[in-house]
């Protein structure tokens, strides 16, 4: 029994490790990625639900909520059912988590930017970093490319790795699916522009809620594995000024942990956006890309170790402190059983009809009588 409990406690860290190893071995699927298929489905639902472009803001709010629910509820419900299917449910959960995380892909994209830097190919670095960020990269200088890459590595470390691990540990396959699909919808609809300012509100707020705790755990992890005092100071002082409530802590703590400067002006959809400064020390350079990648990798290792140790500690605690029944509860239960037994021994005999013509029951503790009232018929105070 103790061996089975020990194995059950290690099931979660084992599934996490299996998914991470799958990602390390296979990488991100280059064709037929489920999230690409979900994105195509989301665009169809958007076309159906969006309605007239000049509709009232309230209508777009409601249509956005309907679109999010129509996309998420059936898929999360299906994942909940599939997770319950014995061995298949375990395999399904591992594969689903593998699709939800992307540590190898994140590392490879960052390394392509760094390799282009090493080759002195500035246009190549701009092209490679455009696969990581949504800003306009065509006019970036070397410092701008390095800054954009480091920011993306730090932020996507949370979005594409640690938040997914958090929700898998907390709620299994349905949890990680809900998070990853919500994060995808936020990436598609969570823009403050004319089309999505109201329609994308539900997707953006849901992602904010689901990412609130994971982002702060990620920021804390970056701080503990880097320059801790600088990271905590930048997190406390700079994160509140950032537009995103979750990206701010992650990037501020990450920049402080690396002691580099991030943030500043960036071009989005043809407009220059002045963003608050993050971090401290020197401006991010090409060498800091590899440092950011190492920080994310070390954080991943730390999470796996902490989760495994937590499972082992829980197993030890439950083995050392077995649950015992409350003696008073046992005595009360025993008394109820005895009362049932005494009542069950009471037979009901039917006497001669009374003046009203109805038979009057007589109670006898012996074995005589024509019938016995069933125990379920008695009510106890």
C-alpha positions in Angstrom: 0.0 0.0 0.0 2.8 2.4 0.9 4.6 1.6 -2.3 1.5 2.4 -4.4 1.0 5.7 -2.6 4.6 6.6 -3.2 4.2 5.8 -6.9 1.0 7.8 -7.1 2.7 10.9 -5.6 5.4 10.7 -8.2 2.9 10.5 -11.1 2.7 14.3 -11.5 6.5 15.0 -11.6 6.9 12.0 -13.8 4.4 13.3 -16.3 6.1 16.8 -16.2 9.5 15.2 -16.9 8.1 13.1 -19.7 6.6 16.1 -21.4 9.8 18.1 -21.1 11.9 15.2 -22.4 9.5 14.9 -25.4 9.9 18.6 -26.1 13.7 18.2 -25.9 13.7 15.2 -28.2 11.0 16.2 -30.7 10.9 20.0 -30.4 7.8 21.9 -31.6 5.9 20.2 -34.3 6.6 21.9 -37.6 3.4 20.7 -39.2 -0.1 20.1 -37.9 0.5 21.8 -34.5 -2.8 21.7 -32.5 -2.5 25.4 -31.6 -2.3 26.3 -35.3 -5.5 24.4 -35.8 -7.1 26.1 -32.8 -6.1 29.4 -34.3 -7.8 28.6 -37.5 -10.9 27.6 -35.6 -10.8 30.8 -33.6 -10.7 32.9 -36.7 -13.8 31.1 -38.0 -15.6 31.7 -34.7 -14.5 35.3 -34.8 -16.0 35.8 -38.2 -19.3 34.2 -37.0 -19.5 36.1 -33.7 -18.0 39.5 -34.5 -21.0 41.0 -36.3 -21.1 44.5 -37.7 -18.0 46.6 -37.3 -20.1 49.6 -36.2 -22.0 47.7 -33.5 -22.3 49.1 -30.0 -19.4 48.4 -27.6 -21.7 46.4 -25.3 -22.6 44.1 -28.3 -18.9 43.5 -29.0 -18.2 42.8 -25.3 -21.0 40.2 -25.3 -20.0 38.7 -28.6 -16.4 38.3 -27.4 -17.6 36.5 -24.3 -19.7 34.2 -26.4 -16.8 33.5 -28.7 -14.4 32.6 -25.8 -17.0 30.3 -24.2 -17.8 28.6 -27.5 -14.1 27.9 -28.1 -13.0 26.9 -24.6 -15.9 25.1 -22.8 -16.3 22.1 -25.2 -12.6 21.5 -25.5 -11.9 21.8 -21.8 -14.8 19.5 -21.1 -13.5 16.9 -23.6 -10.0 17.1 -21.9 -11.7 16.5 -18.5 -13.3 13.3 -19.9 -10.2 12.0 -21.6 -8.1 12.5 -18.6 -10.2 10.0 -16.7 -9.4 7.1 -19.0 -6.9 5.1 -17.1 -3.6 4.6 -19.0 -4.9 6.5 -22.1 -5.7 9.5 -19.8 -2.1 9.6 -18.6 -0.7 9.4 -22.1 -3.1 12.0 -23.2 -2.1 14.4 -20.4 1.6 14.0 -21.2 1.1 14.7 -24.9 -1.2 17.6 -24.2 1.4 19.2 -21.9 4.1 18.5 -24.5 2.1 20.5 -27.1 1.5 23.3 -24.5 5.1 24.0 -23.7 7.9 25.1 -26.0 11.3 25.4 -24.2 13.3 23.9 -27.1 11.6 26.1 -29.7 12.2 29.2 -27.6 15.8 28.4 -27.2 16.3 27.7 -30.9 14.6 30.9 -32.0 16.9 32.9 -29.6 19.9 31.0 -30.8 19.1 31.9 -34.5 19.2 35.6 -33.6 22.5 35.1 -31.7 24.0 33.3 -34.6 23.0 36.1 -37.0 24.7 38.5 -34.6 27.9 36.4 -34.7 27.8 36.5 -38.5 27.4 40.3 -38.5 24.1 39.9 -40.4 21.9 42.7 -39.0 19.1 42.2 -41.6 19.2 38.5 -40.6 18.8 39.3 -36.9 15.8 41.5 -37.7 14.2 38.7 -39.7 14.9 36.1 -37.0 13.6 38.3 -34.1 10.4 39.0 -36.1 9.4 35.4 -35.4 9.6 36.1 -31.6 7.9 39.5 -31.2 4.9 41.3 -32.6 6.6 44.7 -32.9 8.0 46.1 -36.2 11.6 44.9 -36.4 12.5 46.4 -39.8 14.2 49.5 -38.3 15.9 48.0 -35.2 19.5 48.5 -34.6 21.7 45.9 -32.9 20.8 47.1 -29.4 17.1 47.1 -30.4 17.3 43.5 -31.7 19.1 42.3 -28.6 16.6 44.1 -26.3 13.6 42.6 -28.2 15.0 39.1 -28.1 15.8 39.2 -24.4 12.4 40.6 -23.6 10.7 37.8 -25.6 12.8 35.0 -24.0 11.9 36.2 -20.5 8.2 36.8 -21.2 7.7 33.6 -23.2 9.5 31.7 -20.5 6.5 32.4 -18.4 3.8 32.1 -21.2 5.1 29.1 -23.0 6.7 27.1 -20.1 6.1 28.0 -16.5 2.4 29.0 -16.5 1.6 25.8 -18.4 3.5 23.7 -15.9 1.7 25.6 -13.0 -1.8 24.9 -14.4 -0.9 21.3 -15.2 0.1 20.7 -11.6 -2.9 22.5 -10.3 -5.6 21.1 -12.6 -4.2 18.5 -14.9 -4.9 18.3 -18.6 -8.1 20.5 -18.4 -6.1 23.2 -16.6 -3.2 23.4 -19.0 -5.6 23.3 -21.9 -7.7 26.1 -20.6 -4.6 28.2 -19.9 -2.9 27.6 -23.3 -6.0 28.2 -25.4 -6.8 31.4 -23.4 -3.2 32.6 -23.9 -3.5 31.9 -27.6 -6.8 33.9 -27.8 -5.2 36.7 -26.0 -2.4 36.7 -28.5 -5.0 36.9 -31.3 -7.6 39.2 -29.9 -6.0 41.0 -26.9 -5.1 44.2 -28.8 -6.3 47.7 -27.9 -7.3 48.7 -31.3 -10.5 49.5 -33.1 -11.4 45.9 -33.9 -10.4 44.2 -30.7 -10.7 46.8 -28.0 -14.1 45.4 -26.9 -14.4 42.1 -28.7 -11.1 40.9 -27.3 -11.8 42.1 -23.7 -12.9 38.7 -22.5 -9.9 36.9 -23.9 -7.5 39.4 -22.5 -9.0 39.5 -19.0 -9.2 35.7 -18.8 -5.5 35.4 -19.7 -4.7 38.1 -17.1 -6.5 36.1 -14.4 -5.0 32.7 -15.4 -1.5 34.2 -15.6 -1.6 36.2 -12.4 0.0 33.7 -10.0 2.3 31.9 -12.5 3.8 35.2 -13.7 4.7 36.1 -10.1 6.2 32.7 -9.4 8.2 33.0 -12.6 9.4 36.5 -11.6 10.4 35.1 -8.2 12.2 32.2 -9.8 14.2 34.6 -12.1 15.1 36.7 -9.0 16.3 33.7 -7.0 18.4 32.3 -9.8 19.9 35.7 -10.8 21.0 38.9 -9.1 18.3 38.6 -6.4 18.5 42.1 -4.8 18.5 43.9 -8.2 15.6 41.7 -9.5 13.4 42.3 -6.5 14.1 46.0 -6.6 13.3 46.3 -10.3 10.2 44.2 -9.8 8.9 46.4 -7.0 9.7 49.7 -8.5 9.3 49.2 -12.3 6.6 46.5 -12.8 3.6 48.7 -11.7 4.4 51.1 -14.5 4.2 48.4 -17.2 1.1 48.2 -19.3 0.6 44.4 -18.7 -0.1 43.4 -15.1 1.7 40.0 -15.7 4.4 40.8 -18.2 5.7 43.7 -16.1 6.8 41.6 -13.1 8.3 38.9 -15.3 10.4 41.2 -17.4 11.3 43.6 -14.6 12.5 40.8 -12.4 14.2 39.1 -15.4 16.0 42.3 -16.4 17.1 42.9 -12.8 18.3 39.3 -12.5 20.4 39.7 -15.6 21.3 43.3 -14.7 20.5 44.6 -18.2 18.2 47.4 -19.4 15.0 46.6 -21.3 11.9 48.4 -22.3 11.9 51.8 -24.1 10.4 52.8 -27.4 9.0 50.2 -29.8 6.9 50.3 -33.0 3.6 48.4 -32.9 1.3 48.5 -35.9 3.0 51.5 -37.4 2.8 53.6 -34.2 5.7 54.3 -31.8 4.9 53.2 -28.2 6.9 54.7 -25.4 7.3 51.9 -22.8 8.8 52.3 -19.3 12.4 51.4 -18.7 13.0 48.0 -17.1 16.1 46.6 -15.4 19.4 48.1 -14.5 23.0 48.2 -15.6 24.1 48.3 -19.3 21.8 48.1 -22.3 21.1 44.5 -23.5 23.6 43.3 -26.0 24.0 40.2 -28.2 25.8 38.3 -25.4 22.8 38.8 -23.1 20.6 36.6 -25.4 22.4 33.5 -24.3 22.3 34.6 -20.6 18.5 35.0 -20.9 18.2 31.5 -22.4 20.3 30.0 -19.6 18.2 31.8 -17.0 15.0 30.3 -18.4 16.6 26.8 -18.6 17.8 27.0 -15.1 14.4 28.1 -13.9 12.8 25.1 -15.7 15.3 22.7 -13.9 14.5 24.4 -10.6 10.8 24.0 -11.1 11.1 20.3 -11.9 13.3 19.7 -8.8 11.0 21.7 -6.5 7.8 19.9 -7.8 9.5 16.5 -7.4 10.8 17.3 -3.9 7.3 18.5 -3.0 5.8 15.2 -4.1 8.3 13.2 -2.1 7.7 15.4 1.0 4.0 14.9 0.7 4.4 11.2 0.3 6.7 11.0 3.4 4.3 13.2 5.4 1.2 11.0 4.6 3.2 7.9 5.4 4.5 9.2 8.7 1.1 10.7 9.7 -1.6 8.2 8.7 -5.2 9.4 9.0 -6.8 8.0 12.1 -10.5 7.9 12.8 -11.9 10.1 15.6 -12.7 7.9 18.6 -15.7 10.0 19.5 -17.0 9.5 16.0 -16.5 5.8 16.2 -18.4 5.6 19.5 -21.3 7.6 18.0 -21.4 5.4 14.9 -21.4 2.3 17.2 -24.3 3.7 19.2 -26.3 4.4 16.1 -25.7 0.8 14.9 -26.8 -0.6 18.2 -29.9 1.5 18.1 -30.8 0.2 14.7 -30.3 -3.4 15.9 -32.6 -2.8 18.9 -35.3 -1.3 16.7 -35.0 -4.0 14.1 -35.8 -6.6 16.8 -39.2 -4.9 17.5 -42.0 -6.7 15.6 -45.3 -5.1 14.8 -48.5 -7.2 15.3 -51.9 -6.2 14.0 -54.7 -6.3 16.7 -58.4 -6.6 16.2 -59.9 -3.7 14.4 -61.0 -0.8 16.6 -64.3 0.9 16.6 -63.3 3.1 13.7 -62.6 0.0 11.6 -58.9 0.6 11.4 -56.4 -1.9 12.7 -54.3 -0.6 15.6 -50.6 -1.8 15.6 -49.2 -3.4 18.8 -45.5 -3.4 19.5 -43.9 -6.6 20.8 -40.2 -7.3 21.2 -40.7 -11.0 20.7 -40.9 -12.9 17.4 -44.6 -13.1 17.2 -46.6 -10.9 14.8 -47.5 -10.8 11.2 -45.0 -8.2 10.0 -41.8 -6.3 10.9 -41.5 -2.6 10.2 -38.3 -2.1 8.0 -35.4 -0.3 9.5 -35.5 2.4 6.8 -38.9 3.4 8.0 -37.6 4.6 11.3 -36.5 8.2 11.9 -33.9 8.9 14.6 -33.4 12.1 16.4 
